[in-house]
Amino acid sequence: MKIENEKAAKKEEEVNNVKFNCEADKAKITIEKEEAYRELAQALPFQEAAVKAGDSIDVNAIKSLRNSQKVADAIKIVMDAV
C-alpha cells in the first residue's frame, strides 16, 4: 500500500507541474491575444481606408494611362502596384 501511495504522490506532483506550466502558458497566451486585438483595432481603419481607396479607382482612367505613350516613372510604379 505504501508503494502505491508513493507512486500516486509522484504522479500527483507530475500532474501539478504540468498544470502549473499549462496555466503559465495560458496567461502568456491571453496577454499576447489581448495585444494582438489592440494592434488589430489600430490597423483596421487603415485597411478600410485602403479598400475604399482601391474601390474608388476608375477603370477607364487606368485604361487611358495604360494606352498612353509617354508615362512618368511614378505612374509606371503605381500601375505595377495596381
Secondary structure, DSSP 8 states (H G I E B T S, - for coil): -HHHHHHHHHHHHHHHHHHHHHHHHHHHHHHHHHHHHHHHHHHHHHHHHHHHHHHT--HHHHHHHHH-SS--HHHHHHHHH-
